[in-house]
């Protein structure tokens, strides 16, 4: 196994110009992280729009320029003076002749010499062109990028590499999401009005409620946008379909996504900087195909003009909408996004318009949700340490494992079963050798996509029912030291199961038991969800669970905090001796007495518990609890 001190991880960040600044700077500064910043070029406002109009067939340079400047400063590959020069904007009242004079002066004194050559390429094209160019408020870096584009024979992605090279950045650190094909971003708002430019979509002077976005093959004039608005949403959609552009994925970015350990969908101007990237043909297939990567969607802290009225949950749902080709693809959600990082603004200053959480309950699987205060004070910026560091640390850690059979049960939802499997895979790490220790037995009556299964790094046996899955475990028992019984309704996390598994290294313990009770918050939330029939029943639930624990203390001189846990790992020999099915609701009260009668080592470890209402999962009632109590006592005198 590789030395963990030498291990590096690959991170791909989907970003715009500024939304991920603090996150990307944190990642770029880490010595064991290789970063790729994936950017789209649909910006058409201010000077980047002027460059696009002048060149005629190019994407917008501004977001690439901004990321290059930030990366060069973070990595110290270029002087602050050079970065400052490229970010400098010409005065808003400058005349063309004066602007050209300033550019020629820079050309003569530019360092490195390649910079002078790129300025020269732009000026030559300007002199030879019949088109005017509005120099007012134009960023020097955008002029230089235009020169890079011309020197690269009008190949946009080569121009990105060339511009990054001017700042000493390695090839591939900043990547265009697409193959570089030109396209123009337009949108429809909820009232059917056409927003004919990216600039109109993000215009801070207006409040836009976007219904849908499109990529088309030509820029729309104001008159054309107005005419399409007047014609109605149906006519506009028909026009956009006739002029649709579907850019293909940048092959180099595809390779980075295949190797990525962490994929970050950063906050920012969602409808211009982020959602359009997800429309790239082949992108989400590549993301979904990397089953081991963690994939974080970080929602905005505060409102932008183009997400007016949205909640954090809305942003999650819209991202998945575009990632699944506007709902036309049946890609499993957990394969696209593994964690939703939602900021809780409840303690924020009320005068600041923070994005609210929204209806969290509408998100199917609570295991994907992370809610916290992710803002750095009241700055409006994310705290990179809170957002990124826990995931980076988990990826850089390595853990040995034992051979383990995993029996999933408790749900027939394919999405929930897939999420459990993905969490287990990520929980182990990325070393291929580690995954050979795991074999998952999956009860999916209607089967599951064969291509998905072929990409999993460990063996999976599909069975039509829980009973058939258990029978397969028993048949293959000789291959495994331990069996994991995992209730996969969504209340437990698959990576917690792998956390328990690490304690079995060397066969030192007989069972590792996941306990909700070791987290006072989790068990309190469990009781709140446990029964909707009033305070008396909730009190009985509390007392009943303690009685079961006390029964073990009295009968076996061992206190088991959580006798009803749905995540546990036991030695295979012990599992084979119980007289009930391994998925039976009473199985714990046969396993524990058997282990404790022979003085087996049972290690109880905390696991995260995500309570669901009694209407969504099977709960232990009073009669069932009494029956379990009787089994505990009866097994003592067996």
N, C-alpha and C positions, 0 to 999 in steps of 0.2 A: 504494500500500500504506500502511496506517495506520502512524503513528509508533509504534514499540515502546514508547517512553517513556510514551505515553498509553494503551497497551493495558491493559485490565482483564480479569480472568477471573471466571467464575461457578463457585462451588463449592457443592454440596449435600452435607451431612453427615447420614447416618442415625445417630441417637444415642439414648441413654437419658438418665438424669439426670446421671450423673457419669463414665461410661466414657470419653467423648471430651473431658474438660475441657481437658487440656493441648493437644490438637490444635485444638479450636475456638477457644481463646484465641489461639493462634498465628495462625490464619487471620483472626480478627476484627481483629487488630492490624495486618494488612497493608493498606496504603493502596490497593493495586491489586486487591483481591479482594472480591467481593461474595458474602457467605455466606448460605446458607439452612440452618437447623438443622431437620431433619425428625424429629418426635417422635410416638410413639403414646401413647394415653391409657389403656392397659389396667391400669395400676397400681391396686391396690385395698388396699394395706396401710396401717397406721397412720392418720394423719389424712386422707390422700387417700381411703382406703376409707370413712371416716366421712362425708366430704363426699359421696361417691357414694351412700351409703345414704340420706343426708338428702335429697338432690336427687331421687333416684329414677331419673333418666333421663340422667345425665351421665357422660362419661368422667372419668378421674382427672386432677387438675390438677398433681400434684407435679413431674413431670419437666418440664413447661412452665415452672413457677415456677423450678425450679433453673437451667434454661437461660437464662431471662430475667435472673435475678440475675447469672449469670456474664457474660452478654453486656453488661449495663448497666455492670458494673465495668470490663470490658475496653475498652469504647467510651466510657466516661465520660459516659454519657447520663443517669445518675441519681447522686445522692449516695450515698456508702457508708452513711450513716445510714439513708436510706430502704430500701436493699437489706437492711441488717441488720435493720431493723424487720420487713420482710416475711418474712425467714427465721427470725425469732424464734419459738420454740415456747412455748406456755402450759405452766405447770408440770404435772407428771404427777398431782399430788394436788389440782388446783384444783377447786373446787365450781362448778356451773353459774352460780350467782348472781354469784360473784366474777369468773368469766370474762366474763359479760355486762357487768359493771361496767367491767372493763378495756377491753373493746371500745368501750363508750360513751365512755370517757375518750379513747381513740385517735380516735374519730369526731369529737370536739369539737376536737382539736388537729391533726388530720391535714392534711398538706400533700403533694401538691396536693389541692384540694377534691374532685376526683373520687374520691380514696381514701376520704374520709369518706362519700361517696354510696354507694360499693360496700359499705362496712361496714354502712351503714344498710339497704341492700337485703337483706343477709343477716339482720340482726336482725329486720326486719319479717317475713321469711319464717319465722324461728324462732318468733316470737311467734304467728303465725297457724297454725302447723303442729301437728298432733297427734303428730308424731314427736319423739322425744328426740334430743339431739345430745350426743355425748361430747366435751367441750372439752379433756379431759386430753391433753397433749402435742400439741396441734393447732398447726400452723404458721399464723401470722397471715396469711401470703400465701395459704394455702388458703381461709381465710374470705373474704378479699378476692376471690379468684378466683370463689368461689361467688356473691358479689355481682355480679361482672361477668357471670356466666352468667345470672343473673336479670334484670339490666338489659338483656341482649342477647336477651331473649325466648326464653331457653332454647336458643339456637343456639351450640353449643360453639365452633366456629371463630371466630365473632365475639367470643366471650369471650376467646379466645387473643389476638386483636388488641387488645382493650380492655385486657387485663392488661399486654401488652407496651407499650402506649401509656402506661400509668401510669409506666413506667420510661424513657420517652423513646425507645424502640426503634422503628425504622421498620417499617411493615407488611410482612410477608413474611419478616422475618428468622427468626422462629420459626413453623413451620408444622406443623399436625397432618397426619400422613400421609394420613388419610382425610377423607371429607366430614363427619366429626363424628358419625356414627351411633354410638349406644351399643352396646357389645358387651363380653362378659366372657371373659377368658382362662382356659382350663382345660388340663390336660395329663394324659397317661398316662405312667407310668414303665415301665421295662423289665419289671417284674414284674406289670404290668396294674393297678396301683393308680391311682386317680383323685386328682389334685391339683386340687381344685375352685376354687382362687383363684390369682391371680398371687402373692399373699403366700406361699402354700404352696410355689409353684414356686421362689422365691428364698430361702426360709427358711434362714438361715445355721446354724441349729441342727441341720439334717439334711443328709444327702448324697443328692441326687437324681440319678438317671440317667434323663433324659427320653427317652421313645421317640417321642412326637408331641405336638403342641399343636393346640388348636382354639379358635375364636371362636364363642360361643353367645349366645343372646338373653336369658339370665337368669342371675342369680347363684345358685350352688349353696350350700346350707347344709352344715354338717358332716355331718348325718345323710344328706343326699342323696348327698354324695360317698362316704360309707361304704357306702351301699346299692349304688351303681354299682360300687364296687370289688368288693363281694361278688358282684355279678352277673357279673363277668368282663369282659375287655377287649372282646370282640365286642359284648356288650350295651351297654357304655359308648360304643363307637364309633357304634353305631346310634342311641343317644340323642343324641349330639352332632350327628350328621347331621340328625336331625329338628329340632334347635334351632339349626342352623347360621346364622351371620351372615356375610355376605361384604361388608364395607364397600367402598365405591368410592373411587377416588383423589381427593384434594383437587385441584380444577381448577387452583388457583394453583400447587401443587407440580408438577403435570404440566407447566406452562409452564416452570418453573424447570429441570426435568429435561431438557426439550427443548433449552434453551439452555446447559446446564451444560458446562463444560470439564473439570471434575473432580467425580467422585461418590465419596464416601468412606463405606464401611460400617465404622463405628467399632467398637472393642472395647466390651465392657460385659456386662451380664447378657443373654446371647444369647437364651434362651428366653422372656424377658419384654420386653426393651427393643428387640430387633433382629429376631429371626426372625418375630414376629407382624406386624411392618410389611410383610414380604415377602408376606404372605397377602392384601394389599389388591388388590382387582380392578383391573386396568389398570396397576398399578405396574411390573411387570417388562417389560411390553410397551413402556412408555415408556422405561425404562432401556435395553432392548435396541435400541430405535429410534434412540437417540442414538449413532451409530457412531463419532463423533469423540472422545467424552469418554474420559478415563482413568477407570477404575473400580477403586478400591483396597479390598480386603478386608483389614482389619488384625485379626489374631487376638489373643486375650487373652494377656497375659504370665503371669498366675497363675490358679489355679483359683478359680472361684466355686462356691457350693453346687450350682448347677444344671448345671454342666458337669463333674461329677466323673468322672474316668477318661477324659476326652476328650483328644485330641491336637489340635495345630494343623491337621493334615490333616482330622481329623474335623469341625472347625468349618467348614472350607471346604466339605466335602462336604454338611454339613447345611444350610449357607446356600444352596447350589445346589439342594438338595432342595426347600426352601420357595420359592425363586425360580421354580422350574419347576412350581409348583402341585403340590408333593409328588410330583414325577417324572412328572406327567401331560402336561406340555408339552415339546415338543422344541425349546426355545430353545437356540441354541448357547451353550455356556459362556463363550467369549471375548466375546460380546456383552453379557453380564451382569457379569462380573468380568474385568478385564484384568490385574490384578496381585494376587497373594496375598503379603502381607507377613507372613512367619512369623518369630517371634523364636526365635533359637537360644539355649537356656538352658544350654549346655554349660559355661559359665564362671560360672554363677550359684551363689550359696551353696546348698549342698545342703539346709540347714535350711528354705529357703523353697520351697513347692510350686509350681514353675513348670510351665506347660503344655508338655509335650514336643512335639517336631516331628511324630512319627509316621512313617508309611511314605510318604515323599516320592515314591517310585517309583510309587505308585498314581495320582498326578496325571498325566494324559495328556501334557500339554505343558509341558516344563520352562521354556519362555520366559515363562510367566506367574508363575513362582515367584521371590520375592526372600527370601532368608534372611539375617538379620543380627542383630546385638545391638542391638535397638531400645529397650532399657530405659534410663532415665535413672539411671545408677548402679545401686543396688539399692533404688530407691524404690518399685518396683511400678508406676511410671507410665512411659508411653512418652516417649521423647525426640522432641519434635515436629520438631526440626530434622532429625533423621535420617529420620523417617518422611515428612514432608510436603515439605520444602524442595526436594529433587531434582525432584519432579514439578511443583511450582509454577514453578521456574526454567525447566524445559523448556517449559512452556506459555506463559510470558511472552516467550520468545525467538522471533524470526522469522527465516526463512532463505529466500533466493531459490532458485529451482530451474530446471533446463532441461527441455525436452520429453523424455520418457523412456518407452520401451516396457519393460514388466516381464514377463518370461517365468518363471512359476513351474513347478517340476518337482520330482520326487523323492518324491512321495507321492500317494496316492489318498484320504487321510483328509480328508473335508470340514471337520472341525473344525480341522485343522492349516492347511489352505489359508485358511480364514476368519480364523484368528488372524494369519497372515502379512499378509493384506490389511488387517486392522484396525490392525496395528502400523505398516504403511506410512502409512495415513491419518493416524494420530495423530502420526507422526514428522514430517510436513510442517508441521503447525500447523493453524490454524482459518480462515485467509483463503481464501475460495472460489477466488480467482484462482490460488492456488498449485496446487490440485488439478487444474486443467485441463491441467497439464503432464504428467500421468501417465495411462497407459493400461495396464491389467493384462490379460494373457492367461492365462486360468485353465483348466487341464485338469481338468474334473470330469466323469467318464463318466456319472454319474447326474444331472447338473444340480445346481442349487441354487435355493433359494427366491427367486422373482421379487421379492417384496416386499423382501427383504433387499438384493438388487441395486439396486432402485430408490432406496434410501436412501444408497447409497454416493456420495460426492462426486466420484468420478472414473469414467471409462469402464471397463467391464469387458467383455471378449469371452470367452464360454464356448466351450470346445472339448471334444470327447469324448476327446481323448488329447493327450499331449505333442507328438506328431508334428503333429497338426492345429493345435495352438497355435503351434508354431514356424512352420508354413506361413503362418499368419495374420500373424505378426510380419514375415516376409519380404515378404509381399504389401503390408503397410502401411508398409514401411520408410521411404519417402520422407517420412512425417509426423514422423519422430523424428531427433534428433541422436544419441541414445545408446540402447543396449539394456542392460537389467539382466538378468543370469542369476542366478536365486535358487533355491537348493536348499532346499525348504520342508518337509523331514522333521521339523523341530523343533530342529535344531542351530544355526540362525542366527536372528537377530532382524530383523523387518521394518523397525524403526526404525533399525537400523544401516545398512540399505540406503539409507534416506533420508539418513542422515549422510554416506555416501559420495557420494550424489548432489549434495550441496551443493558439493562440490569441483569439479563440472563447470560451475559458473556461468561464463558467457561462453565456453564451449568451450575453456578454457585447457589442459586435459589430454586425452590420448587414451584413457586408461583409469584407473579407480580400482579398486584391487584390495583386497578384504577379506582381512586376514591374521590367522590364529589365532596364528601364531608370535610376534607382537609382544606377546602376553600369555603370559608363562612359565607362569602358573598354568593357563590354558586348554589350552595345548599339552601340559602334563604330564597333565592330566586326560584329554585325548584319547588319549594313549598308554596310559593305564591301562585305558581302555575298548576300545582298538584290537584286542586279540587276547587270547582267553582260553586260548590254547594253550601258555602258558608264557613264561619269561623270554627264551628264545632268539628266539622270534618277535617279542616286544616290542622286543628289541634290534635285530632286522632292520628293524622298522618305523621305529625312530628313525634308524638309519643310512641307510635308503632315502630317507627324506624329505630328509635333508641332502644326499645324492648328487644328487637332482633339483635342489636349489637351487644346488649347486656346478657342476652342468652348465651352468646359465644363466650363472654367473659366468665359466666358462672359454670357453663358446661365444659369448656375447653381451656380455661385460664388464658384466653387470648382475646383481646378486644379488637373487633373488626369494625372500623368506623362506618364503612359503606358496604353493607351486606347485599345490596341490590344493584351494585354496579353493572353496567353493560359493557365494560371494556376490561378484560383481564387475560393474562397469559398463564397457562398452567402446563406442567410437565405432561407430555402426551400420555404416559402410562397412567397417570391419575385420571385424565379425561376419559380414557377408555373403560375405566372401572365404574363410572357412575351408572345407575340403573335407569336413567331417563335420557331423553335426547339432549344434545348439547345446546339446542335452542329453546329448550323447555323453560318456562318462566321460573320453575323451581330449581333449576340446575345448580345455582350458586349454593343452595342449602344442602346439596349433596357433595359438591366439590370441597367446600371449606371444611366440613366435619371430617371428610376423608383425609385431607391434608393435615389437619390439626391433631387427629387421633394418632397419627404416626410421627408427630412432632416435626412435620415438614416446615421448611423455612418459607414463610409467606411475607413478602415485602409489599406494604401498602404505600402507593405513591399517588400524589395529587394529579388529577386530570381536569381539564377544562370541561365544564358542563354548560350546554346551551339549552335551557328548558323550553319545551314546547307544551302547548296546552293539551289537556286530557283528550280533547276531540281529535288530536292529530297523531297521538302515540298511545300505546298500551301502558296503563298505569297500574300500580299495585294497590288494590282496594283492601278494605278491612277484612273480608273473608279470606282473600288470598294471603294477607299478612298473617292471619291466625294459622292458616295451613302451613305457611313457611315456619312459623314458630314451632309448630308441632313436629315438623321434619327435623329441625335443629335438635330438639330435645330427644326425639326418637333415635336419631343417628348416634347420640351420645351413648345409648345403652344397647347399641347393635352388637 
